[in-house]
Amino acid sequence: MRRTSWTAIAIVILVLAAVVLTSNPGLAQLTSPAGFELPGRVAAQPSAQVVGMEEPSSTTCALQPEPKISRTAAKATLRAVTLARFRQLSTSKESTTPDYQPREEVALADPSNYGDRYLRDVNGQPVNFAPIVVLHETVGSADSAINLFSAYHANDDDQASYHTLIRQNGTLVYVVPPDKRAFGAGDSVFVGLNGTEAVKTKADFPPSVNNFAYHISLESPADGFNNGYQHSGYTPAQYQSLAWLVAKTGVRNDRITTH
């Protein structure tokens, strides 16, 4: 579900420009191991607990297998996670009428398609890379991607997800909570100002950026389905929602990349 093209490069340029205009330094920090901010102002977590997906402690080694989620537990997870998990606007006077507020919906991925963010790699070494934002495109309809992510996948090679999808009309579809690790870029590295960054979280899989990445995917136009080399481009609504969401993450401009 990716394309390396001039379109992807154009996304980064536009996002970087928009982030400078729309970022808000007053956002609170999400207290997660990866240090992400929520895409929106931070609110308390809902009282319902996500079944079987507890955060690892600081002494947990990623060599442990992913928690095995039963179908019953997976359904409970879908019921427990609501829009409040992803964002809640502040009630302060200065922020009650934001310049732009995209439509939002939740279509949570099946728990087999995402996991915890680990504090240590397979060798027990601490991992503390700063967050990055990784931009993708669906190479199909948003609904087809949602159907894929919401299906249970027992085979590790079939597991995939993004944190958020952006429909052609600009609607944000939250798929994986930001404090969790979406499976958006297996066998990957980020080359930034600090050199090469990746984390190995499973002994039998290559390192990737997933442990410190926030994955966003734009819905491709119809002429961009099936991974063609180029297409007609994204909508203004998609770019506006993308800029809004990236600004809310608090991720630095030099740590925004494509896949």
C-alpha angles and dihedrals in degrees: 000000000000144000131201104212146124087268090066091050090050090054092057093049093050093044093050090052093046094047091058089054099042108032117120117209091196096074117122120238120251109237096230129128091251093052096233124159118225115254090256133014114320120256131179115280115260115263093245111093124225104244117237096355104098118161115255117247123243090266096052116117118214090227086088113101120254112269110269108236120206120217089249092052091046091056090049089053091053090053094046101052114076137167089275088070090063104038147338122188118236117255092220115123096242093058104038092096107040118190090243132015117178124208111264136200138168124233101165119207119238109267090244087070099057139032147183126302105243127221093204134038128231090281093054093252118143115253117205108158114156114251122271131197116227118198122209139163127227099231085211138036121314089239092055090053091048090051090052094049095045093054120095112249117191093180113081091216091061097049115108141149147150126218095234138009124203115212121215089257090056097256113149114225111197109211107163125024111252093239090060129077113251117204096233105129118027118185093018141135134196116223109200142142090300095051128249117354129188137132128220107214100165126045095222096045130071121251119274143176093245095103092065102022133104106206121211123180127192119214108249120232116251093262089056097059120117095033100283118177095252142000143187095278140242129304126258088244090057093051092048093050091044092053091048093050096044091049090053092055092064091220114152119252093243090058097059113102143157133241 
